[in-house]
Structures are given as structure tokens and as C-alpha cells.
């Protein structure tokens, strides 16, 4: 019975939030939602893609993701994702998780480093 409860309540617990972010020619479309698993507890699962809408290549692109508590503005967790070089018109996908607490509300803030 306990296993059945874990299976039923694992996975997504919220409606996904979809965002678009741009800094110059670099754009990212991403989605995040709350998930839960017995081993990890509550987390935000972030999936998306980065695309270079410009005519210039970038040697090294990195995404910085912050899980921010909407009530206090404090950062609960952060991840840096190295995307690598991106040519003009190129698209890359990414996926990660950010550690949260089940009793808090969060948003995902995003920035590029190039």
C-alpha cells in the first residue's frame, strides 16, 4: 500500500509555468513545474531550449538558473548549465532540477553568461 502511495504522488504536482527570456541575440524558452519523489522530495523541474537568433556566433554560452522564494525573494537553489559554443541560428535543449521545499512558492529566474 505504501508503495502505491509513493507511485501515485511522485512526479508533477503543479501546472507548468512557461517563460521566454532574451538577452540580445540569445533567447531561451523554458518551462518549470513542481515535482516530488521519495528520494528527492520537492523540486522544480526545468526544461527548455536556447537559440541564437542573431548572425553572430558565441564561443561559450552558460545559463544561470535561480529558484527564488516568491515570499522572501531569497534564492533557495541555483544551477549553472554550460551550453557551449552556439552558431548563428543554432538551437540547444536543456533540462535540470532545482531543490525546493514543499511548503513554499517559487519562481525560476534566468540569465545568460556569454
N, C-alpha and C positions, 0 to 999 in steps of 0.2 A: 504494500500500500504506500509506504514512504517513497519508494522509487517512482511510483506513478505520480505522486505529487511533484517530485523534482522534474520529471519529464514534462508534465503539464505546465509548470510555471517557469521553465527555462526558456530563454530566447527573448524575443521582443516584448516589452511591456508598455510601449507608447507609440503614438503616431509619429512617423518620421518627419523631421524638420528639414526642408530643402533650402539651401542657400547658394548664392552666386557671389563670388568675390573677384575683384580685379585690381591689379597694380600694374599700370602701363599695359604692355602687350600680353602679360601673363594673366590668365583667367583660370579660376577654379570653380567647378560646380560640385557641390558636396551635399551629402545627406547624413543626418545623425539621428539616432534613436536610442532609447534606454533599453538595455538588456539585462538579464540576470542569469547566472549559472551557479550551481552549487560550489564550484571551486573558486570562482572569481567574485561572486557577489554581484552588486550592481555596477554597471559600466555604461558608457556611451560608445556605441559602435559608429565609426565614421567611415564612409565610403565615398569616393568621388573620382574626378579626373581633373588634370591640369592641361591646359592647352595654350600654345603660343600663337596668338592672333596677329603678331607683327611680322615684319620682314627681316628681323634680326635674330640671330642665334644667341643662346645663353650658354656659357660654359658649365655652370653649376647652379642648379635650382634646388632650393630646400623649402619645405613647408613647415611652418611652426603652428601647432595647434594647441590651444589652451582650453581646458574645461573650467569655466568660470561660474561660481555660485551666483545666481541671479539676485539673491537677497543681500549678500555682503559685498559682492564684487571681487572676492578673493579667488585666486587660482587654486583649484583642487589637484589638477594633474596637467602635465604638458608632454607633448611629443614633438620631436623634430623628425621629419621624413625627408631623406635625401632622394630627390628625383633624378638628379644627374643633368647632363647636357640636354638642351632642348633646341632643336632646329626650328626654323620658321614653319608654322602650320602643324607642328608635331603635337600629339596628344599622349599623355601617360595616365594610367589609373593608379589609385592607391586605396589602402584600407588599413585601419588601425582601431584600437580601443583605448579609451581614456577611463581611468578608475574613478568612480564616483561613490556616493553614499545613497542608499535607498530613500532616505527621508529628506533629501534636498532637491531643489530645482536648479538646473544648469543650462548654460548655453555654450556653444563652441565658438571661440574667437580664432581668427585665422590671419596669418601674414606670410608673405614670401620673403626669402633671402636669396639674392642673386648676385 
